[in-house]
Amino acid sequence: MKPYKSKEGRIRSSGFSSVVFVLLTLLVSFAFDLMAAEETPAPDLAALFRYDANVPFSVKESGSEKRGDVTVHDITFSGTVAPVKAFLVQPAGKGPFAAILYVHWLGEPETTNRTEFLDEAVRLASRGAVSLLIDSMWAQAGWYEKRVPEEDFDNSIRQVIDLRRAMDFLVSQPGVDPRRIGFVGHDFGAMYGAVMGAVDPRPLTYVLIAGTPVFSDWYLFAAQPRDLPGFKKQMSAIDPGALVTAIKDASIFFQFADSDRYVSEQDAQNFYKAANPRKHMATYHADHGMAGENIRADRNRWLTAELGLKQ
């Protein structure tokens, strides 16, 4: 760049003009960043996930089953839109008990529902844990294919509120110690559990299995929204990787697979890094189903230690 004359007639060197150019560029960039921040303020999470905790649960039991000293109740309780199907797993005795909320994955039809963790919940009941296993919105047959992308955000808000309702119901069970609450979620269950944790401080510990930090990574496999940038922007306000940072006091155990077609190694690292320091991560020789007995044993050991269950 050749020297040039300013309006005042002084000679400016090319080096000086470069510095001025860089400074102006930085100022312009900073101004645009401020404008963007003003256009996309952080959501008021408390308002976004607010609900009436005093609404009656309206529990209905359709049956129960004894598994040794453990009782499995087949129930429904009132959710935000429709009744939530659930298994309530209760140990013998009067407590005090720890409590665990389990949320299943979207995977094989046989286990894309409240049955996924049922055997584990029964096993931990013998160690002193009451468990609630719910059907989520993705338990509905064909849920993913029938979704309307423009409704994903509102449906996500309702799902998180249903998780909070489930937590209310779980904590209300006789003998439950509200200071020893755990959460276990797989796939979407892990992701929505992380979002719930941003506004609900009750869980003492989490096990998050094969989740990804960005909702759009999975919601865009099928039907595409009419406004793709707008969809991504809206969903990013509640992304698990963004909100897991708000879980301040609980411990988190991340479980990932080394052959997961839906969660890359980088996705796993990003989710883990976003969480606060009380965390642990384990990667297994497995696929997205995370079906290994060693995987189940590791999370049961984690829950036993964190929730003070009987060995």
N, C-alpha and C positions, 0 to 999 in steps of 0.2 A: 504494500500500500504506500503510495507517495504522500509526502507531506502536503498539507492543504492549508489554505487561509481561512481563519474564522471570520465571523462578521466584523470583529474588531480589527481585523487585518493582521493578527499575530500568527506566526508560523507554529503549527502544532506538529509534533513528531508522530510517526505512525505508532510508536509504542504507547504514547499517551492516549491516542485515539482508541487503541485496542482496549486499554484499561477502562476508558469511559464506556465503550461499547459493552464490555463484559458487565460492568456495574449496572448499566441501563437494562441489560438483558435480565440480570438477577432481580432487579426491582420490578420489572414487568412480570416475571415469573412469580415473584412473591405476591404481587397484587392479584394475579389470577388464582393463586392458591387460596388467598383470603376470600376471594369471591366464591370459589368452589365450596369452601368451608361454610360460608354463609348460606349457600344454596342447599347444602346437604347437612343440616345440623344432626348431631347424634340423637337417636330416638330416646324419648323418655320411657325407659323400660318398665318402670313401675306402672305407668299409665297404660302402656301397650298390653301388658299381661294382667291388668287388674281384673278381679272377679269378686263375686259375692261368696265369701266362704261360709256364710250362714244358710245357704240354700240346703234344704234337707237332702240326705243321700238317697232316700227312698229305696233302700236295699231290698232286693228280692233274691231269694235263694231257690234254685231249681233242683238242688241235690247236694249230697256230700258223700265223701268216701274216706274210709279209714285206711291209713297205710302205717301199720304198727301203731305207735302212740301218736301219730300225726294225723290231723284231720284236714282234708282238702274240701273247701266249700266252693261250689259253683254258683256264682252270684252275678248280679248286675247292680250298678249304682248310677245315679243321675250324673250325666256329663253336661257339656255346654250345649249340645244339640240333641243327642240321643243317649240312651243308657249305655254305659260302658260295661262290656263283659269282662269278667275277671275270675281268677282263682284266688281265694284267700287261704293260705296255708298256715295252720296253727299248731304249735307244739302242745304237748300235755303240760299241765301245771298252771301256775298263776303268774309267773314272771318273777322279776322283771325280764323282759325280752328285748333283744335288738329287733330291728325291722328292716326289710329290704324291699324296694320297689324294682321290679324287673320289667323291661320293655324289649320286646322281640325285634327281630330283623325283618327285612323284605327279601325273601329268598325262596327256599323250597316250599311248595304249598302246604306240606304237612306241618311245618314249623313256623310259618309266617303268621303266628298267632300266640296266644298266651301259653301254649304248651311247650314252647321252646326251652324254657328254663325250669319246667315243673319238677323234674327229677332232682335238679340241684337244690331247689327250694325245699323239697321234702328232706333231702339230706341235711341241709343246714337247720331245719326245724328241730332235728334231734340234738343240735348243739345250742338251741335256745334262740332261734330267730323266727319271727312271724314274717311272712312274705305275701306280697300282693303282686300278681302277674296279670297285666291287662292286655286286652286287644286294642291296638292303636288303629288309626284311620287306614293304615296300609294293610290291615288284616282283611279288609273287604276284598272279595274276589275281583280281580281285574282292576283294582284301584289305580295302579300306575297308568295303565292304558286309557282309562276313562277320565283321568284328571283333566281339568281345564286350567292351563298354566296361569291365567289371569286370576284364578282363585287360590293359588298356592300360598300366597302370603297370608290371607285371612284364615285359611284352613290351618296353617302352621301356628298362628296365634291361638286358635281354638285347641289345637293338639297340646300345646304347652300348658294351657289352662287346665285341660283334662288331666295332665300329669300332676299339676298342683292339687287338683281335686283328689286324685288318687293318693297323693301324699297326705292330704288331710284325713282321708278315710283310714289309711294305714296307721297314722299316729293316734287315731281315736280308738284303736283296738285295745281291749282290756290287757293290762300288764305291760304294754309297750313303753320302753324308756325313750322319750323323745330326744335324748342326747346321743342315742346310738342308732342312727338311721343311715342306711346305705342305698345306693342306686346302682343298678347294673343295666346297661343297654348295649345292643348289638346293631351295627349298621345305622339305619335311621334312628333306632332306639338310642344309640350313643349320641348322635347329633342333637336330637331333641332334648336329651337329658342334659347336655352341656348348656343348651339355651335355657332350660328350666333353672339350672343352677345359678344363672346370672341374676335371677330375681327371687330365688327361694333358698335361704341359707340353711335349711334344716338338715340336709345330708351331711354326715360326718365324713363319708368317703364315697368315691365313685369308681366303678369299673367301666371303662368306655372301650368297646370292642369294635375294631374294623370300621371306624367312622372316618369321614373326610371333613376338612374344615370349611368347605364352601358348598352351600346347598346347590348352586347352579351346576356344579360338577356332575350331579346325578339327575337333577330335575330336567335337564335338556337332552336326555337320551332319546326321548320319544317326541311327543307333540311340542312344537315350538311356539313361543308366545308371539303375539302380533307385534309387540314392541320389545325386541330382545334387549337393547341397552337399558330400557326402563325396568324390565323384569329383573335383570342382574342387579341394578342399583337398588331396587326395592328389597330383594331377598338378601343383599349384602348387609342390610341393617340388622339382620338377625342371624348372620352366619355363625355357626358353632365356633370357628376359629377366632372370631372377633369377640364373642361373648364368654368363652371359657376363661378369659382373663379376669372376669368379674367374680369367679369362684375364688374367694380369698383364703378361707380357713380350712376347707376340706382337702383331704388327700385324694389323688387321682392315679389310678392304675390303667395305663393304656396298653391294650393288647392288639397287635397287628400280625398280619401274615406276610411271608416273603414271596408268595405267589398269588397275590390278590389282584385280579384284573380290574377292580374298581377303585382301589386305593394304592396309589404309587408310593414308593419309598419317600419321595419328597413330600407328598401329602401327609404321610404319617409323621415325618419330622416336623412339618409346619404346625400340625395340630398339637404335638407334644410340646414344642417350643413355646407356643402361645400360652400354655398353662403356667400357673404359679409354681413356686419351687417345691412344694410338697407333692412330688409326683414320681412315678416309676414307669418305665416303658419296657415291654418285652416283645420280641418278634419271633414268630414260630414258623416252622416248616409246614405251611398249611395254605389253603386257599381262603376265599372270602367267607366260607361257611364256618371256619374256626371250630371244627368239630373234634379236635383231638382231646383225649382224656387228660393229657398233660396240661392243656390249656384250661380245662375246667378245674383241675386240681390246683393250679396256680391261683386262679381267682378265688377259689374257696379258701385257700390258705390266707390270701390277702384279706378277705372279708372276716375270717375268723380272728385274725390278729387286730385289724382296725376296729372291729365292732365288739371285741372282747367276748367272743363266743367260746363255748366249751370245746376243748381239744378232742 
